[in-house]
Amino acid sequence: MDVQKMHGFLQIAVALSLLLCNGPNAAALQKPESIAGATASSSGFNSSPINSNSVLVALLDSHYTELAELLEKALLLQTLEEAVGKHNITIFAPRNEALERDLDPEFKRFLLEPGNLKSLQSLILFHVIPRRIPAKNWPESDAHSHDTLSSDRLTLTCKNRVRKVDLASLIHPDSIVRPDGVIHGIERLLIPRSVQAEFNKRRSLTSIQAVLPEGAPEVDPRTARLKKPAHSAPAPPYTPTLPIYAAMAPGPSLAPAPAPGPGSGHHWFDGESQIKDFIHTLLHYGGYNELADILVNLTSLATEMGKLVSEGYVITVLAPNDEAMAQLTADQLSEPGAPEQIVYYHVIPEYQTEESMYNAVRRFGKLQYETLRLPHKLVAEEADGSVKFGHGEGSAYLIDPDIYMDGRISVQGIDKVLFPPDERPTPKGKKTELTSKTAAKAPARRGKLLEVACRMLGAFGQDSRFSTCH
């Protein structure tokens, strides 16, 4: 018996079973497609299979290729099939250019990360309304809000004959029309607030604004202190208690003005905003992304530095570039507190510019700067028309002067990561050579003639009289 005959007998058997259960009217109204669906459900498949004329099939085969690709990566085909099986749907499809060129690359990278699958699903479902809204039913005057499959709401408006979905303009109404839904083309991607908030939370740089470098602050010649700014920032609601305050006690310094002591009560500076501006400037400058990542994501150093600046301190950061940071090994960063100790050694509790440091080393030769890593100090000297920090092979040159200056924070770019002399990493493949002083000396061996003489004396019992034979 061939396959066609088997399929025919199977359809007849299903029709007879329906006739016996529901009466002759149900069997008469049963269509072949419904019979196929019933057989599929009895085999464990979806009870409402998607036919070739579905709006989902049309979307996957349409020119909205970017949205279709995101839909497949979000693993939402099963969810949308179930939605289509229950009711008609309306899909707002952004044009391909909105997802290829107009979308922020960082935001697209965020969506495609495996850990952000829920955000990608919420974004796609935000473009789907579980009801049919053709172009002829678009609101003319009043704004209408509709629930989406992501549980958020979309607002449809029409003003000056311009139809909009939230902030996106409708450019291709009724682009694709099918019995179970309709697709409208829109000019841009719709982003729900929950996804935008999650993206901003992951970046941790939501309120950062880049600022142009400024000159050194004005100094009062009578008191040798910084002049108070015209508009003081409000006092922060916390009292910083950091273990690195001991390195920043007021005293003689090469900085334009000594920092006030801890606990002075004068919160004249918005340290958090200044630190964010400094980090954002690093990112815009280019080549210092690794340091910015350590300050913001891997550690809480950005917060600590912000508290210091709010308290009234001034700091100079020697920033290793990305090439220098790439030389760090996993062992150097894996120990608890290792990233913090590395950064502390690159922060000087003084306000220094490239000009002030170069003039100082030209005048005094070698200088030692205090660092936030107590009790280690950083040696600086003049070399090849620039400033060199450290000793020997572990030294670093100042290559990018005055990346950021705002009167409280100064950032100078260097080409290597600095370590204290006693912790400087040993180059790979280089073994320590034993000198003659440290090499263990082999015990002196007695002469052959002396050994024979001692044996002869031992034969006569006279060896005990000679200490050399023992």
C-alpha positions as CSV (number, residue, x, y, z in Angstrom):
1,M,0.0,0.0,0.0
2,D,1.6,3.3,-1.1
3,V,1.8,6.5,1.0
4,Q,-1.0,8.3,-0.8
5,K,-3.5,5.6,0.0
6,M,-2.3,5.6,3.6
7,H,-2.8,9.4,3.8
8,G,-6.3,9.0,2.3
9,F,-7.4,6.3,4.8
10,L,-6.0,8.5,7.7
11,Q,-8.2,11.5,6.6
12,I,-11.3,9.2,6.3
13,A,-10.6,7.8,9.8
14,V,-10.4,11.3,11.3
15,A,-13.5,12.4,9.6
16,L,-15.4,9.4,10.8
17,S,-14.2,10.0,14.4
18,L,-15.4,13.6,14.2
19,L,-18.7,12.5,12.8
20,L,-19.3,10.0,15.7
21,C,-18.3,12.6,18.4
22,N,-19.8,15.8,17.1
23,G,-22.5,14.8,14.6
24,P,-22.7,15.1,10.9
25,N,-22.6,18.9,10.8
26,A,-19.1,19.1,12.3
27,A,-17.8,16.6,9.8
28,A,-19.4,18.4,6.9
29,L,-17.9,21.7,8.0
30,Q,-14.4,20.3,8.7
31,K,-11.9,21.4,6.0
32,P,-8.8,19.5,4.9
33,E,-6.6,22.1,6.5
34,S,-8.3,21.6,9.8
35,I,-8.0,17.8,9.5
36,A,-4.3,18.2,8.9
37,G,-4.1,20.5,11.9
38,A,-5.9,17.9,14.0
39,T,-3.6,15.1,13.0
40,A,-0.6,17.4,13.8
41,S,-2.0,18.1,17.2
42,S,-2.5,14.4,17.9
43,S,1.1,13.8,17.0
44,G,2.3,16.4,19.6
45,F,2.9,19.4,17.2
46,N,1.4,22.9,17.5
47,S,-2.4,22.8,17.3
48,S,-2.5,25.9,14.9
49,P,0.3,25.6,12.4
50,I,1.3,28.7,10.5
51,N,0.3,28.6,6.8
52,S,2.3,30.1,4.0
53,N,0.0,33.1,3.9
54,S,0.8,34.2,7.4
55,V,2.1,37.6,8.3
56,L,5.1,36.0,10.0
57,V,6.1,34.2,6.9
58,A,5.7,37.4,4.9
59,L,7.9,39.3,7.4
60,L,10.7,36.7,7.2
61,D,10.6,36.9,3.3
62,S,10.2,40.7,3.1
63,H,12.7,43.4,2.5
64,Y,12.8,44.1,6.3
65,T,15.8,41.8,6.6
66,E,17.4,43.5,9.6
67,L,14.2,43.1,11.7
68,A,13.8,39.5,10.6
69,E,17.4,38.8,11.6
70,L,16.9,40.3,15.1
71,L,13.6,38.3,15.4
72,E,15.4,35.0,14.8
73,K,18.3,35.9,17.1
74,A,15.7,36.8,19.9
75,L,14.2,33.3,19.6
76,L,10.7,34.7,19.4
77,L,9.2,32.8,16.4
78,Q,7.3,30.4,18.7
79,T,6.0,33.3,20.8
80,L,4.7,35.2,17.7
81,E,3.2,32.0,16.2
82,E,1.2,31.6,19.4
83,A,0.1,35.2,19.3
84,V,-1.0,34.9,15.6
85,G,-2.9,31.7,16.5
86,K,-5.0,33.7,19.1
87,H,-5.6,37.0,17.3
88,N,-4.5,39.3,14.5
89,I,-1.4,41.3,15.1
90,T,0.1,44.6,13.9
91,I,3.9,44.8,13.4
92,F,5.8,48.1,13.1
93,A,8.9,47.3,11.0
94,P,11.9,49.8,11.0
95,R,13.6,50.3,7.7
96,N,16.9,48.5,7.3
97,E,19.0,51.7,7.4
98,A,17.7,52.5,10.9
99,L,19.2,49.3,12.2
100,E,22.4,49.2,10.0
101,R,23.7,52.8,10.0
102,D,21.5,54.9,12.3
103,L,21.6,52.7,15.4
104,D,24.3,53.3,18.0
105,P,27.0,50.6,17.6
106,E,27.3,50.2,21.3
107,F,23.6,49.8,21.7
108,K,23.5,47.1,18.9
109,R,26.4,45.3,20.5
110,F,24.5,45.4,23.8
111,L,21.4,43.9,22.3
112,L,23.4,41.0,20.7
113,E,25.3,40.0,23.8
114,P,24.1,36.6,25.1
115,G,23.4,37.9,28.5
116,N,21.0,40.6,27.2
117,L,18.5,38.2,25.5
118,K,15.6,39.5,27.6
119,S,16.3,43.1,26.5
120,L,16.4,42.0,22.9
121,Q,13.1,40.2,23.2
122,S,11.5,43.1,25.0
123,L,12.7,45.4,22.1
124,I,11.2,43.2,19.4
125,L,7.9,42.6,21.2
126,F,7.6,46.3,21.7
127,H,7.0,46.6,17.9
128,V,4.0,44.1,18.0
129,I,0.4,45.0,19.0
130,P,-1.9,42.1,19.5
131,R,-4.7,43.5,17.4
132,R,-5.2,44.5,13.7
133,I,-4.8,48.2,13.0
134,P,-4.8,48.9,9.3
135,A,-4.0,52.4,7.9
136,K,-7.7,53.2,7.5
137,N,-8.2,52.8,11.2
138,W,-5.4,55.1,12.2
139,P,-6.5,57.8,14.7
140,E,-7.1,61.2,13.0
141,S,-7.0,63.6,15.9
142,D,-6.8,62.1,19.4
143,A,-3.9,60.0,20.4
144,H,-4.6,56.3,21.0
145,S,-2.5,54.0,23.2
146,H,-2.3,50.3,22.7
147,D,-0.7,47.5,24.7
148,T,2.2,45.6,23.1
149,L,3.4,42.1,23.5
150,S,6.1,43.4,25.8
151,S,3.5,44.8,28.2
152,D,4.5,48.3,27.3
153,R,2.2,50.8,25.6
154,L,2.6,52.5,22.2
155,T,0.9,55.7,21.3
156,L,-0.5,56.3,17.8
157,T,-0.9,59.9,16.7
158,C,-1.6,62.0,13.6
159,K,-0.7,65.6,13.5
160,N,-0.5,67.8,10.3
161,R,-1.2,64.6,8.3
162,V,1.9,63.0,9.7
163,R,1.2,59.7,11.3
164,K,3.5,58.6,14.1
165,V,4.1,55.6,16.4
166,D,5.6,57.2,19.6
167,L,8.5,59.2,18.0
168,A,8.8,57.2,14.8
169,S,7.0,58.4,11.6
170,L,4.9,56.0,9.6
171,I,6.6,55.9,6.1
172,H,5.0,52.8,4.5
173,P,1.4,52.2,5.8
174,D,0.0,48.8,5.0
175,S,3.4,47.7,3.7
176,I,2.3,44.0,4.0
177,V,-1.3,42.9,4.5
178,R,-2.2,39.3,5.4
179,P,-5.4,37.7,6.8
180,D,-3.8,37.3,10.2
181,G,-2.0,40.7,10.5
182,V,-0.6,43.8,8.9
183,I,2.9,45.3,8.8
184,H,3.6,49.1,8.7
185,G,7.0,50.5,7.8
186,I,8.4,53.1,10.2
187,E,11.5,55.3,9.9
188,R,13.3,54.3,13.2
189,L,13.6,51.7,15.9
190,L,11.3,51.9,18.8
191,I,13.1,51.5,22.2
192,P,11.1,50.8,25.4
193,R,12.2,52.6,28.5
194,S,13.1,49.5,30.3
195,V,15.6,48.5,27.7
196,Q,17.1,52.0,27.6
197,A,17.4,52.0,31.3
198,E,19.2,48.6,31.3
199,F,21.6,49.8,28.6
200,N,22.4,53.0,30.6
201,K,22.9,50.9,33.7
202,R,25.4,48.6,31.9
203,R,27.4,51.5,30.6
204,S,27.5,53.3,34.0
205,L,28.3,56.5,32.0
206,T,24.8,57.8,31.5
207,S,25.4,61.4,32.7
208,I,28.9,61.8,31.4
209,Q,29.5,64.9,29.2
210,A,32.9,65.5,27.6
211,V,34.5,68.9,28.4
212,L,37.3,70.7,26.8
213,P,40.6,70.9,28.8
214,E,41.0,74.1,30.8
215,G,43.9,75.9,32.1
216,A,45.3,75.9,35.6
217,P,43.2,77.5,38.3
218,E,43.9,81.0,39.6
219,V,45.9,81.2,42.8
220,D,45.6,83.8,45.5
221,P,49.2,85.1,45.9
222,R,48.6,86.1,49.5
223,T,47.4,82.7,50.8
224,A,48.9,80.5,48.0
225,R,45.5,78.8,47.8
226,L,43.0,78.4,45.0
227,K,40.4,81.1,44.7
228,K,36.9,80.0,45.5
229,P,34.7,79.5,42.4
230,A,31.9,81.9,41.8
231,H,29.2,79.3,42.0
232,S,29.7,76.6,44.6
233,A,28.3,73.1,44.1
234,P,26.0,71.7,46.7
235,A,27.6,69.6,49.4
236,P,27.4,65.8,48.8
237,P,25.3,63.8,51.2
238,Y,28.1,61.6,52.4
239,T,31.3,62.0,54.4
240,P,34.2,60.3,52.6
241,T,36.1,57.8,54.7
242,L,38.9,56.4,52.6
243,P,42.1,54.7,53.7
244,I,44.2,56.7,51.2
245,Y,43.6,60.0,52.9
246,A,46.9,59.7,54.8
247,A,48.8,60.2,51.6
248,M,47.1,63.5,50.9
249,A,47.7,65.5,54.1
250,P,48.4,69.1,53.4
251,G,52.0,70.2,53.2
252,P,54.7,71.6,50.9
253,S,54.0,70.7,47.3
254,L,54.9,71.7,43.7
255,A,51.2,71.9,42.9
256,P,49.7,75.4,42.3
257,A,47.9,75.1,45.7
258,P,47.9,72.6,48.6
259,A,44.7,70.7,49.1
260,P,42.7,71.3,52.2
261,G,42.8,68.7,54.9
262,P,40.3,65.9,55.3
263,G,37.1,66.7,57.1
264,S,37.3,70.5,56.4
265,G,33.6,70.6,55.8
266,H,34.0,72.7,52.6
267,H,32.4,70.8,49.7
268,W,33.0,73.4,47.0
269,F,33.4,70.9,44.1
270,D,31.2,68.4,42.4
271,G,33.7,65.6,42.3
272,E,31.4,63.0,40.8
273,S,30.7,65.1,37.7
274,Q,34.3,66.0,37.3
275,I,35.4,62.4,37.4
276,K,32.7,61.4,34.9
277,D,33.9,64.2,32.6
278,F,37.5,63.0,33.0
279,I,36.5,59.4,32.1
280,H,34.4,60.5,29.1
281,T,37.3,62.6,27.9
282,L,39.5,59.5,28.1
283,L,37.1,57.6,25.9
284,H,36.8,60.4,23.3
285,Y,40.5,61.0,23.3
286,G,41.1,57.3,22.2
287,G,43.6,54.8,23.3
288,Y,42.8,54.8,27.0
289,N,39.7,52.6,27.1
290,E,41.2,49.9,29.3
291,L,42.0,52.3,32.1
292,A,38.5,53.8,31.9
293,D,37.0,50.3,32.1
294,I,39.0,49.5,35.2
295,L,38.0,52.8,36.9
296,V,34.3,52.3,36.1
297,N,33.4,48.6,35.7
298,L,36.1,46.5,37.5
299,T,36.6,48.7,40.5
300,S,35.0,51.5,42.5
301,L,37.9,53.8,42.0
302,A,35.9,56.3,40.0
303,T,33.6,56.7,43.0
304,E,36.5,57.1,45.5
305,M,38.3,59.6,43.3
306,G,35.0,61.6,43.0
307,K,34.7,61.7,46.8
308,L,38.3,62.9,47.1
309,V,37.7,65.8,44.6
310,S,34.4,66.7,46.4
311,E,36.3,66.9,49.7
312,G,38.7,69.4,48.1
313,Y,41.7,67.4,47.0
314,V,43.5,67.8,43.8
315,I,45.0,64.8,41.9
316,T,47.1,64.0,38.9
317,V,46.5,60.7,37.1
318,L,49.3,59.1,35.0
319,A,47.2,57.1,32.6
320,P,48.8,54.1,30.8
321,N,47.6,53.7,27.3
322,D,45.8,50.6,25.9
323,E,49.1,49.1,24.6
324,A,50.7,49.4,28.0
325,M,47.6,47.9,29.8
326,A,47.7,44.9,27.3
327,Q,51.1,43.9,28.7
328,L,49.5,43.1,32.1
329,T,49.1,39.4,32.8
330,A,46.1,37.7,34.3
331,D,48.1,36.9,37.4
332,Q,48.8,40.6,38.0
333,L,45.1,41.4,37.9
334,S,43.6,38.3,39.5
335,E,44.7,38.9,43.0
336,P,42.2,40.7,45.3
337,G,42.8,44.4,45.2
338,A,45.5,44.2,42.5
339,P,43.8,46.6,40.0
340,E,43.2,49.1,42.8
341,Q,46.9,49.0,43.9
342,I,48.1,49.5,40.3
343,V,45.9,52.5,39.8
344,Y,46.8,54.0,43.3
345,Y,50.5,54.0,42.2
346,H,49.6,56.1,39.2
347,V,47.7,58.8,41.1
348,I,49.7,61.8,42.5
349,P,47.9,63.9,45.2
350,E,49.0,67.1,43.5
351,Y,47.8,69.1,40.6
352,Q,50.5,68.9,38.0
353,T,50.6,69.7,34.3
354,E,53.1,68.6,31.7
355,E,54.7,72.1,31.8
356,S,55.0,72.2,35.6
357,M,56.5,68.7,35.8
358,Y,58.9,69.3,33.0
359,N,60.1,72.6,34.5
360,A,60.5,70.9,37.9
361,V,62.7,68.0,36.6
362,R,64.7,70.5,34.5
363,R,65.4,72.6,37.6
364,F,65.9,70.0,40.3
365,G,66.9,66.9,38.4
366,K,65.3,63.8,40.0
367,L,62.1,64.3,41.9
368,Q,60.0,62.0,44.1
369,Y,56.2,62.4,44.0
370,E,53.9,61.0,46.7
371,T,51.4,58.4,45.4
372,L,48.1,57.1,46.8
373,R,49.8,53.8,47.3
374,L,51.6,54.3,50.6
375,P,54.5,54.4,51.3
376,H,55.7,54.1,47.7
377,K,56.9,57.2,45.9
378,L,57.3,57.8,42.2
379,V,60.6,59.0,40.7
380,A,60.5,61.5,37.8
381,E,63.4,62.9,35.8
382,E,64.0,64.7,32.5
383,A,64.8,62.5,29.5
384,D,64.8,63.2,25.8
385,G,62.9,66.5,26.2
386,S,60.1,64.8,28.1
387,V,59.4,63.5,31.6
388,K,60.3,59.9,32.5
389,F,58.8,58.1,35.5
390,G,60.3,55.1,37.3
391,H,63.7,53.3,37.0
392,G,65.4,51.3,34.3
393,E,63.4,49.0,32.1
394,G,60.2,49.7,34.0
395,S,60.2,53.4,33.4
396,A,57.5,55.2,31.4
397,Y,57.6,58.3,29.3
398,L,55.0,61.1,29.2
399,I,53.6,60.7,25.6
400,D,50.2,62.4,25.7
401,P,50.4,65.6,27.8
402,D,47.4,67.3,29.3
403,I,44.7,65.0,28.1
404,Y,42.3,66.5,30.7
405,M,42.7,69.5,33.0
406,D,39.9,71.2,35.0
407,G,41.8,72.8,37.9
408,R,41.2,69.8,40.2
409,I,42.1,66.8,38.0
410,S,45.0,66.5,35.6
411,V,45.5,63.5,33.3
412,Q,48.8,62.8,31.6
413,G,49.2,59.8,29.2
414,I,52.2,57.5,29.7
415,D,53.4,54.5,27.6
416,K,53.9,51.9,30.3
417,V,52.3,50.6,33.5
418,L,54.5,51.5,36.5
419,F,55.3,49.3,39.5
420,P,57.2,50.0,42.7
421,P,60.8,48.8,42.4
422,D,60.3,45.9,44.8
423,E,57.3,44.6,42.8
424,R,58.6,45.2,39.2
425,P,57.7,42.1,37.1
426,T,60.6,40.0,35.8
427,P,60.8,39.8,32.0
428,K,59.7,36.4,30.6
429,G,62.6,34.0,29.7
430,K,65.1,35.9,31.8
431,K,66.6,33.8,34.6
432,T,68.5,35.2,37.5
433,E,72.2,34.4,37.3
434,L,74.0,33.1,40.4
435,T,77.1,35.0,41.3
436,S,80.2,33.6,42.8
437,K,79.3,35.2,46.1
438,T,75.9,33.6,46.4
439,A,76.7,30.2,44.8
440,A,77.1,27.4,47.3
441,K,80.6,26.3,47.7
442,A,81.3,22.5,47.3
443,P,83.0,20.9,50.4
444,A,86.7,20.5,50.0
445,R,87.6,16.9,49.2
446,R,90.6,15.3,51.1
447,G,93.6,14.2,49.0
448,K,94.0,10.7,47.8
449,L,97.4,10.3,49.6
450,L,95.9,11.4,52.9
451,E,93.1,8.9,52.6
452,V,95.6,6.0,52.1
453,A,97.7,7.2,55.1
454,C,94.6,7.3,57.4
455,R,93.7,3.8,56.3
456,M,97.2,2.5,57.2
457,L,97.1,4.2,60.6
458,G,93.6,2.7,61.2
459,A,95.0,-0.8,60.6
460,F,97.4,-0.3,63.5
461,G,94.9,1.5,65.6
462,Q,96.8,4.8,65.5
463,D,94.3,6.9,63.5
464,S,92.7,8.4,66.5
465,R,95.8,10.5,67.2
466,F,95.3,12.5,64.0
467,S,92.4,14.9,63.9
468,T,92.7,15.1,60.1
469,C,91.6,11.4,59.7
470,H,88.3,12.1,61.5
